Structure formats: C-alpha cells, structure tokens
Amino acid sequence: MKRKICVVSSGRADYGLLYWPMRAIQECDRLELQTIVTGMHLSDAYGMTVNRFELDGFPVSGRVEMLLSSDSPVAVTKSLGLGVIGFADAFDQLRPDMVMLLGDRYEILAAAQAALIAKVPVAHLFGGDTTEGAFDESIRHSITKMSHIHFVSNESSAARVARMGENPEHVYVVGSTGLDAIEKAELMSRDDFFDAIGFEPNAKNLLLTFHPVTLGQSSSCEQFGELLAALDGLGEDTGLIFTRPNADTEGRALNAMLDRFVASHPHAKAYDVLGSNYLCALKHVDAVVGNSSSGLYEAPSFGIASVNIGDRQKGRLQATSVINCEADRDAIKTAITRALDEDFSSTRNPFGDGHASERIVKVLCDVADPAALLQKHFFMGEQE
C-alpha cells in the first residue's frame, strides 16, 4: 500500500517551493500525493491560484477556507482559528500517513496544530532559519517543535533545529527546493517573457516585492512609503515590476498604496501572481528589491543583486549579492544604485545544488514507520 503524503500549500510563494517535491512524490511508486490548499490560494483578491494545481496536474484533495476579508491583527488571529477547524476536518477525511508543511506562515501553523492533535507526523521544510523582523520567526520555530522530520536548507539551520531539542538523526540538510525549480526550468527568452506579462521593458528593470513587516519598529505602510519614494527618484528609465504582498497584517493597505503608485507611473506594473514567470523575471531583470525571501534564496542563482530592505529577513544566510539597507528612501536609493552598477554575476548560491526534492522523497520512502516518530523527547546530545 502506498504511503499517503499530504502537502499543504497556502499561496504562490510556497507553491513554487513545493512544486518539485510534489512532482517527485507524485512520480514515486511508493508514495501517494494528497494536497490541501488554503489561504491566498482560495482568494480572488490574490489571484485564485488554486487553479495552478489543476493546470499543473496535481490533485486538490481538500480545501480549507480560512481568510477573512480584513488584515487586522484580530482578523488574522480569527483566520488562524478557522484554519485549525478546517484542517481538523480535512485530516480526518484524508487520513494521511504524513503531512508535509513548508515555512512559517500562520496558515501553516494552523495545519501543524491540527496535525499534532490528530496524531499525524509532520515533515517540515526550512525550519531553523531566522527572520527577526517578523512574527514568522516564532511561527517557524513553533512548527519545528510540532514536527518529526526536518528538511532544512543549510547547515546553520540544521544546528539551530538540533539546539531546539530535535533529534539530529531526523534533521536532513537538503538545500532549497527553489533551486530545484531553477535547475529544471526551461525559461523564456527576454522578449518572450516581457511579451507574456505585457510589460514594456526599460533600459533597467527591477523586480519588487514588499511584504508586511509584522514586528517592525515602524509600520509596514511607513516602510513601503519610503521604498516608493526611493523608486520615484529613479526616473522613468527604470521599469518596475511589482508582485503584490502576502495576506498579512497591513497587506491590504500596502496594496492600496501600490495601486496608487502604479496608476501614476506608466513604467510600473503590479501583478497578483507571476507563477512560473517569476523565475523568468529573475533571469531578465537587473536586480531584485524588497523584503521577500526569494531575494535571498533564488535571486543569487541568477547573478543579480538583491536589495534587502529592513529587518524582515534579518538573520537568514545570505549570498554576497545581497545588499542590506534600512527602510529609508535615501538608503534604499543608494542600495539600488549599487545593485545596478556592480557586477554580481559570479555569485555562489549557498542554498544547495538543485536536487533537494530527490533527497526529500528518499527520506519519505525510507522512514520505516511514520507513526513511531510521534513520541519525541527533548534531545540533549552528548549530555544525555
């Protein structure tokens, strides 16, 4: 009998990272892929990206509606509660042998809580990272403590997971699955890409994503305002390709600011989702700007600079192509100028070799009895 692996996806960002592990599970004759879609995937406001699953040939085994039509702290907390209820029902119906979760979003925290109570072992991707500028940091570490197998992207993250009391024998350094997508992708030419997204390229072009900063000293809107002011000072010779922020606190306010900016800047355009075109964008733009993890994980593989604004990604492992700056218009403009002027083509990506998915599937197959992982003890290493 095939082992049922249930993969949970909450939006465009984790779907890109889960695509190749899901494909590898689907192609393995010892595993059966189940998927549960939730969060932004099921929202018209975020592009109803659940459709990508069906277009890509993945089964949609379950849907958990949990997003409320507000991004206030109260609404996000209530959404988390709805998610726990929805995942409880979904796991009861699907009866997976193991749940695979990625990252640190509150939708994924809801899934982890429901799996814990349902006694379903959890395989967690990318625990052990640090992001000091967002409450994602606490969510990620919480999910680690509710998980039983840990697929991490680098040795430093593996060490942090072990320091949290997890058995090192269940921690696997696989690299980032984002690099798998780069390794396997057949990317369009420059002209075909810009035609596909309906964007008229300029002399220089930037890819921008700015997500809410949930633990920042200043508000997300204040920080985003500084970024927009810096971009306004670049002039019309620089094309601006925006992807919209996540469904976090202040996300809707950021979208409103972005819409106003794009409406008054003909060389700028905002996209709900770029999907498979996101990697093409990384290939054909001149730099990445914002506070998204993709600027640290995927962008270095394309030999371009990433301007990383503020503390949202503070603490993550970084390539030499990452330029950190404060959320201040002058600092941002200076960093962008450096990103466009310097040569980063020889950058080495520190997050693996593009074969993470194969390693993940091998571990999922080799686990003798997933249920035996449920009883954990706090691992103290040599002190025990």
C-alpha positions as CSV (number, residue, x, y, z in Angstrom):
1,M,0.0,0.0,0.0
2,K,1.3,3.4,-0.9
3,R,2.2,5.9,1.9
4,K,0.0,8.9,1.7
5,I,1.8,12.2,1.9
6,C,-0.4,15.2,2.3
7,V,1.2,18.5,1.2
8,V,-0.3,21.8,2.4
9,S,0.0,25.0,0.4
10,S,-1.2,28.4,1.4
11,G,-0.2,30.7,-1.6
12,R,2.0,31.5,-4.5
13,A,5.3,31.7,-2.5
14,D,5.2,28.2,-1.0
15,Y,3.7,26.6,-4.1
16,G,6.8,27.5,-6.1
17,L,8.9,25.8,-3.5
18,L,6.6,22.8,-3.2
19,Y,6.1,22.2,-6.9
20,W,9.1,19.9,-7.4
21,P,8.7,17.9,-4.1
22,M,5.1,17.3,-5.1
23,R,6.1,16.2,-8.5
24,A,8.7,13.9,-7.1
25,I,6.1,12.4,-4.7
26,Q,3.6,12.0,-7.5
27,E,6.1,10.1,-9.6
28,C,7.3,7.8,-6.8
29,D,5.6,4.4,-6.9
30,R,5.8,4.1,-3.1
31,L,4.1,7.3,-2.3
32,E,0.6,8.8,-2.9
33,L,0.3,12.6,-3.1
34,Q,-2.5,14.4,-1.4
35,T,-2.8,18.2,-1.3
36,I,-4.7,20.6,0.8
37,V,-5.0,24.2,-0.5
38,T,-5.8,27.1,1.8
39,G,-5.2,30.8,2.5
40,M,-4.4,33.0,-0.5
41,H,-4.9,30.1,-3.0
42,L,-8.6,30.4,-2.4
43,S,-9.0,34.1,-2.6
44,D,-9.9,36.1,-5.7
45,A,-8.0,39.0,-4.2
46,Y,-4.8,37.0,-4.6
47,G,-5.4,35.5,-8.0
48,M,-7.3,32.3,-7.0
49,T,-4.1,30.4,-7.5
50,V,-5.7,27.1,-6.6
51,N,-6.3,26.9,-10.4
52,R,-2.5,26.3,-10.8
53,F,-2.8,23.0,-9.1
54,E,-5.3,21.7,-11.6
55,L,-3.4,23.1,-14.6
56,D,-0.2,21.5,-13.4
57,G,-1.8,18.1,-12.9
58,F,-1.9,18.0,-9.1
59,P,-4.9,16.6,-7.2
60,V,-6.7,19.0,-4.9
61,S,-7.7,16.6,-2.2
62,G,-9.0,19.2,0.2
63,R,-9.7,23.0,0.6
64,V,-9.6,24.9,3.8
65,E,-11.2,28.3,3.6
66,M,-9.8,30.5,6.4
67,L,-9.1,34.1,5.2
68,L,-11.4,36.8,6.5
69,S,-11.8,40.0,4.4
70,S,-9.6,42.0,6.7
71,D,-5.9,42.2,7.5
72,S,-6.2,43.5,11.1
73,P,-4.4,41.5,13.9
74,V,-7.9,40.4,15.1
75,A,-8.9,39.2,11.7
76,V,-5.6,37.3,11.1
77,T,-5.9,35.6,14.6
78,K,-9.5,34.6,13.8
79,S,-8.4,33.2,10.4
80,L,-5.8,31.1,12.3
81,G,-8.6,29.7,14.4
82,L,-10.8,28.9,11.3
83,G,-7.8,27.2,9.8
84,V,-7.4,24.8,12.8
85,I,-11.0,23.9,12.5
86,G,-10.8,23.3,8.7
87,F,-7.6,21.3,8.9
88,A,-9.1,19.1,11.6
89,D,-11.9,18.1,9.2
90,A,-9.5,17.7,6.3
91,F,-7.1,15.4,8.1
92,D,-10.0,13.4,9.5
93,Q,-11.3,12.9,5.9
94,L,-8.0,12.2,4.1
95,R,-6.2,10.1,6.8
96,P,-2.7,10.9,5.6
97,D,0.3,8.9,6.8
98,M,2.3,12.1,7.0
99,V,1.8,15.8,6.4
100,M,4.4,18.0,4.6
101,L,4.5,21.7,5.7
102,L,6.7,24.4,4.4
103,G,7.9,27.6,6.1
104,D,6.4,29.9,8.7
105,R,3.0,31.4,7.7
106,Y,0.1,31.4,10.1
107,E,-1.9,29.2,7.8
108,I,0.8,26.5,8.1
109,L,0.8,26.9,11.9
110,A,-2.9,26.1,11.8
111,A,-2.2,22.9,9.9
112,A,0.6,21.9,12.3
113,Q,-1.7,22.3,15.3
114,A,-4.4,20.2,13.7
115,A,-1.9,17.5,12.7
116,L,-0.5,17.4,16.2
117,I,-3.8,16.7,17.8
118,A,-4.8,14.2,15.0
119,K,-1.5,12.3,15.6
120,V,-0.3,12.8,12.1
121,P,3.5,13.0,11.8
122,V,4.8,16.2,10.2
123,A,7.7,16.7,7.8
124,H,8.7,20.4,7.9
125,L,10.6,22.2,5.2
126,F,13.0,25.0,6.1
127,G,12.9,25.1,9.8
128,G,15.9,26.6,11.7
129,D,16.0,29.8,9.6
130,T,15.9,33.1,11.4
131,T,13.8,36.2,10.4
132,E,14.0,38.6,13.3
133,G,11.7,41.3,11.7
134,A,8.6,39.2,11.5
135,F,6.5,37.0,13.8
136,D,7.1,34.3,11.2
137,E,10.3,33.6,13.3
138,S,8.2,32.4,16.3
139,I,5.8,30.5,14.0
140,R,8.6,28.7,12.2
141,H,10.2,27.6,15.5
142,S,6.8,26.5,16.9
143,I,6.2,24.4,13.8
144,T,9.6,22.8,14.3
145,K,8.6,21.6,17.8
146,M,5.4,20.1,16.4
147,S,7.3,18.4,13.5
148,H,9.0,15.0,13.4
149,I,11.2,15.2,10.2
150,H,13.1,18.3,9.4
151,F,14.2,19.2,5.9
152,V,16.5,22.2,6.2
153,S,18.2,24.4,3.6
154,N,21.7,24.7,5.2
155,E,24.0,23.5,8.0
156,S,23.4,26.5,10.2
157,S,19.7,25.9,10.2
158,A,20.3,22.2,11.0
159,A,22.3,23.2,14.0
160,R,19.5,25.6,15.3
161,V,16.9,22.8,14.9
162,A,19.1,20.5,16.9
163,R,19.6,23.2,19.6
164,M,15.8,23.3,19.9
165,G,15.9,19.7,21.2
166,E,15.2,17.9,18.0
167,N,17.0,14.6,17.3
168,P,19.8,15.3,14.7
169,E,19.1,11.9,13.2
170,H,15.8,13.4,11.9
171,V,17.3,16.6,10.6
172,Y,18.2,16.5,6.9
173,V,20.2,19.2,5.0
174,V,18.6,19.0,1.6
175,G,19.1,22.6,0.3
176,S,16.3,24.9,-1.0
177,T,13.7,23.4,-3.3
178,G,13.7,26.8,-5.0
179,L,16.9,25.9,-6.6
180,D,15.3,22.7,-8.0
181,A,12.9,24.9,-9.9
182,I,15.9,26.8,-11.3
183,E,17.8,23.7,-12.2
184,K,14.8,22.1,-14.1
185,A,13.1,25.2,-15.6
186,E,13.0,26.0,-19.3
187,L,12.9,29.7,-19.2
188,M,11.7,32.0,-21.9
189,S,13.8,34.4,-23.8
190,R,13.8,38.1,-22.7
191,D,11.4,39.3,-25.4
192,D,9.0,36.4,-24.9
193,F,9.0,36.9,-21.2
194,F,8.1,40.6,-21.4
195,D,5.5,39.9,-24.0
196,A,4.0,37.2,-21.8
197,I,3.5,39.5,-18.9
198,G,2.5,42.5,-21.0
199,F,5.3,44.8,-19.8
200,E,7.4,47.2,-21.9
201,P,11.0,46.8,-20.6
202,N,13.1,49.9,-20.0
203,A,16.9,50.4,-20.0
204,K,17.0,48.9,-16.5
205,N,14.3,46.8,-14.8
206,L,13.6,45.9,-11.2
207,L,11.6,43.1,-9.7
208,L,10.0,44.3,-6.4
209,T,8.1,42.5,-3.6
210,F,7.5,44.1,-0.3
211,H,5.6,42.1,2.3
212,P,4.2,43.4,5.6
213,V,6.7,43.8,8.4
214,T,4.9,42.3,11.4
215,L,7.5,43.1,14.1
216,G,9.0,46.3,12.7
217,Q,9.5,49.4,14.8
218,S,7.8,51.5,12.1
219,S,4.6,50.3,10.3
220,S,4.7,48.4,7.1
221,C,3.0,51.4,5.3
222,E,5.7,53.8,6.5
223,Q,8.4,51.5,5.3
224,F,6.7,50.9,2.0
225,G,6.2,54.6,1.6
226,E,10.0,55.1,1.9
227,L,10.5,52.4,-0.8
228,L,8.1,54.1,-3.2
229,A,9.7,57.5,-2.6
230,A,13.1,56.0,-3.5
231,L,11.7,54.4,-6.6
232,D,10.0,57.7,-7.6
233,G,13.5,59.3,-7.6
234,L,14.9,56.7,-10.1
235,G,13.0,58.3,-13.0
236,E,11.2,56.7,-15.9
237,D,14.3,54.9,-17.3
238,T,13.8,52.1,-14.8
239,G,11.0,49.7,-15.3
240,L,9.3,48.5,-12.1
241,I,7.7,45.0,-11.9
242,F,5.8,44.6,-8.6
243,T,4.4,41.4,-7.2
244,R,1.7,42.0,-4.5
245,P,2.3,41.5,-0.8
246,N,1.1,38.5,1.2
247,A,-2.2,38.4,3.2
248,D,-0.7,39.6,6.4
249,T,-1.4,42.4,8.8
250,E,-1.5,45.7,6.7
251,G,-1.3,43.8,3.4
252,R,-4.4,45.4,2.0
253,A,-3.2,48.9,2.9
254,L,0.1,48.1,1.1
255,N,-1.9,47.0,-1.9
256,A,-3.8,50.3,-1.9
257,M,-0.6,52.3,-1.8
258,L,0.8,50.1,-4.6
259,D,-2.3,50.7,-6.8
260,R,-2.0,54.4,-6.4
261,F,1.7,54.4,-7.3
262,V,1.3,52.2,-10.4
263,A,-1.6,54.4,-11.6
264,S,0.6,57.4,-11.7
265,H,3.8,55.7,-13.0
266,P,3.4,54.3,-16.5
267,H,6.8,52.4,-16.2
268,A,5.4,50.4,-13.3
269,K,3.0,47.5,-13.2
270,A,1.7,45.3,-10.4
271,Y,0.9,41.6,-10.7
272,D,-1.3,39.4,-8.4
273,V,0.9,36.5,-9.3
274,L,3.6,35.8,-11.8
275,G,3.5,32.0,-11.3
276,S,6.1,30.2,-13.5
277,N,7.1,33.5,-15.0
278,Y,8.7,34.5,-11.7
279,L,11.9,32.7,-12.4
280,C,11.9,34.3,-15.9
281,A,11.6,37.6,-14.2
282,L,14.7,36.8,-12.1
283,K,16.6,35.9,-15.2
284,H,15.7,39.0,-17.2
285,V,15.6,41.8,-14.6
286,D,18.6,43.7,-13.5
287,A,18.1,43.5,-9.7
288,V,15.6,42.4,-7.0
289,V,14.3,44.9,-4.4
290,G,12.1,44.4,-1.3
291,N,12.0,42.1,1.7
292,S,11.0,38.8,0.3
293,S,12.9,35.6,1.0
294,S,13.2,35.0,-2.8
295,G,15.8,37.7,-2.9
296,L,17.9,35.6,-0.7
297,Y,17.0,32.1,-1.8
298,E,16.6,32.2,-5.6
299,A,17.9,35.5,-6.9
300,P,21.6,34.7,-6.2
301,S,21.5,31.9,-8.7
302,F,20.9,34.4,-11.5
303,G,23.9,36.5,-10.7
304,I,21.9,39.6,-9.8
305,A,21.9,41.8,-6.7
306,S,19.1,41.7,-4.1
307,V,18.4,44.9,-2.2
308,N,17.0,43.6,1.1
309,I,15.1,46.3,3.0
310,G,14.7,46.4,6.8
311,D,14.7,43.5,9.3
312,R,12.1,41.1,7.8
313,Q,14.8,38.7,6.6
314,K,17.4,39.6,9.3
315,G,19.4,36.5,10.4
316,R,19.0,34.4,7.2
317,L,22.0,33.0,5.5
318,Q,22.9,35.4,2.7
319,A,24.9,35.3,-0.5
320,T,27.4,38.0,-1.4
321,S,24.9,39.5,-3.8
322,V,22.5,40.6,-1.0
323,I,22.7,44.3,-0.2
324,N,21.1,45.2,3.1
325,C,19.7,48.6,3.9
326,E,17.4,50.4,6.2
327,A,13.8,51.3,5.3
328,D,14.9,54.9,4.4
329,R,14.4,56.4,1.0
330,D,18.0,57.6,0.7
331,A,19.5,54.3,1.9
332,I,17.2,52.4,-0.5
333,K,18.1,54.6,-3.5
334,T,21.8,54.2,-2.7
335,A,21.5,50.4,-2.4
336,I,19.6,50.2,-5.7
337,T,22.3,52.3,-7.4
338,R,24.9,49.9,-6.2
339,A,22.8,46.9,-7.2
340,L,22.6,48.2,-10.8
341,D,26.2,49.4,-11.1
342,E,28.2,46.5,-9.7
343,D,28.8,43.0,-11.2
344,F,27.3,40.1,-9.2
345,S,27.5,37.5,-12.0
346,S,30.0,35.3,-10.1
347,T,27.8,35.0,-7.0
348,R,27.5,31.5,-5.5
349,N,24.2,30.5,-4.1
350,P,24.7,29.0,-0.6
351,F,21.3,27.1,-0.5
352,G,22.2,23.9,-2.3
353,D,22.6,22.3,-5.7
354,G,19.0,22.0,-7.1
355,H,18.4,18.4,-6.1
356,A,16.5,18.9,-2.8
357,S,13.3,17.1,-4.0
358,E,15.1,13.8,-4.7
359,R,16.6,13.9,-1.2
360,I,13.2,14.7,0.4
361,V,11.4,11.8,-1.4
362,K,14.1,9.3,-0.5
363,V,13.7,10.2,3.2
364,L,9.9,9.9,3.0
365,C,10.3,6.5,1.5
366,D,12.9,5.3,3.9
367,V,11.0,6.1,7.1
368,A,10.2,2.6,8.5
369,D,7.1,3.7,10.4
370,P,5.9,7.3,10.5
371,A,3.7,6.7,13.5
372,A,6.7,5.7,15.5
373,L,8.0,9.3,15.2
374,L,5.1,10.7,17.2
375,Q,6.6,10.2,20.6
376,K,9.5,12.6,20.9
377,H,11.9,13.5,23.7
378,F,14.0,16.6,24.1
379,F,17.3,15.6,22.6
380,M,20.3,16.9,24.7
381,G,23.0,15.4,22.6
382,E,26.2,14.3,24.4
383,Q,24.7,15.4,27.8
384,E,22.2,12.6,27.7
